[in-house]
Amino acid sequence: MRVYRDIDDTVLNKEYEIITRKGTFVTKIVADEKLVVDMPYIGKGKQSTNSEGWLRDNKYYFNELYELHTEYFSDANIKNLNNGWAIINDAVFRRHFPQYDIVGLKGKPLVHHHIGGGGQAMAIPQPLHPGSGGIHNIEKQIGIWGKDQENAERLQVFIK
C-alpha cells in the first residue's frame, strides 16, 4: 500500500482499539493486500469523491473485488452484489479474512474504506467505519492519513 511506505511493520501489525458509538473493537487495521482495490482519480471537489478526489463508490469497489476474487463471495453476497445491496461480513468472507471474525462485526455490512484517505480502498465491516472517527482516528494517529495526497495533486493537473 502506498500510504504504508516508511511506516514500521510493528506499528502496522499492532492490534488497535477502535472506539465507535456501536462499540469498541480490538483488531489490526493493516490492510490485507488481497482486499485492496485501486480507486480511480476523478478530481478534487467532484461529486462522489473523497476529499482528495478519489472515487467514493461502494458498488464500484465490490464489483472490482469480485472480478479479482470471486471466492470471497458467498451465493448470498453475489446476489447482493447483483442487486446493488450491501455485501455482508458472512462466514465465507470471514474464512478468507479472520481478522473480521469478531463479535459485533459478524453479519454486518461491509463498506469500502479509503486507506489513509487515499486512492487505495479495502473492505471493512461498517461498525469500524462510522464516518469521521473509528479507523480514521487510528490512521491519523500512526501517520498514514493523507500520505496519498501528493499523488492526487499530481493527477489533479490533468483534470479540467
N, C-alpha and C positions, 0 to 999 in steps of 0.2 A: 504494500500500500504506500502510495506517495507520501501521505501525511505521517507515516511511521519512520521516515528517514531521520536518522540522528537521535532516535528515542531508544533508550536502553531496553533490551528484551525483558529484563526483570520488572521494569515499570509496566510494560505492555501485558505481561503474562500474570501479573498480580490479580488477585480477586479484590474487587471493589464493592463497597456497599452503595447501592443506588437507592436513594430515598425519593419516593414519589407519594402522591396522595393515595395511590392504590396499594401502597405497601413499601416495605424495604426488602430489597433483593440483593443477595451476595452472589456475584458472578464475575467472570472475566469479561472485559469489554473489548479485548483484542478481536479484530475482525477475522473470521475464518476465511481464508483465501477462496475457498470453494463457494462462498456466498457473494463474492464481490462482483458487481456489475459496474462497468464504466458508463456513467450517465452522460448524455450529450450536452454540450455547452450551447445554450440558447441566447444568452445575453443578459447582462445585469439589468434589473428593473423590468424584465419581460414577464408576462403572465406565465404562471405555472413553473416558476423557477425559485430556487432558494436565493438567499441574499447575495451569493457570489455569481449567480447566473446559470447554474446547472439545472437541468430539467428535474422538476419535482413531480413525479408521476408513478404512483404505486403500480398501476396496471402495466406500464412500460417495463418497470423493474422486474416484476414477476413473470412477464412474458419472456423477457431475455433470460432470466434464470431458468425457466422451463426449457427453453431451447438448448441451454448448456447442460442441464442436469434433470432430465425427466424423472430420474429415480428418487428425487427428493419429494415428489408429489404423489399423494395418495389419490385414489379414484375420486374421493370427495373433493380434494383440493383441485384436481383437474377440472371437475365440474364447476367449482367456484371460479376458477380462472376463466373458463369459457363463458361464464355468465357475468363476469365483472364483479363477483362477490369477493369478500375478504378471504385470503388464504389463512388457514388455521395452523397453529403450532400443535399438530397432531402427532400420533405415535410414529408415523412414517417419517415425518420431518425430524422428530427427536432422535430417531435411530441414527440419523446422519449427524445431528447436532445436539449431543447430550448436554451441552452447556445450557440448553434451554429446558431441560427436564427438571424444572423447579416448581414447587407448589406455588400457585399464583400466576404462573406463566403457561402451564399446560392448558391446551384448549383455547387459548386467547388468540385473537387475530395477530397476524404478522404484518408489519409495516416496513417500508424501506427507510433506511437511515443513511443520510449522507455522512460518511466517516469524516470527522473533524470539520463538518460543514462544507466539504469539498465535492469533487466530481465523481468519487467512487462511493457506491452505496452497498449496503448489506441488509439482509432481513433480520429484524429483531422483533420479539413479542411486544405488542403495543404498550403494556404496562411499563416497560423500560424507557419508553419514548413519549413522555407526556406533553411534548411541545418544546418549551424553552428550558426545562430542567432535566432531570433524570440523567441519561447517559451523556448529554451535552455538558453538564457540570463537571463530570469526571474528565471528559476530553479537554476541557479548558484547564482543569487542574494539572493534568500531565503534559500539557503543552502541544497538543496536536490540533487544537481548534484554529482554523484559519490558515493552516500551512499550505493549502492548495490555492490560496487566493492569488499567488503570483502567476500560476498557470491560467487562472480565469482572466486576470488582467492582460496577459499576452493574447488570449483568444478574443478579448473584447475589441481589440483594434480592428478585427475583421468584420465586426457587426456594425451595420449602419443604422 
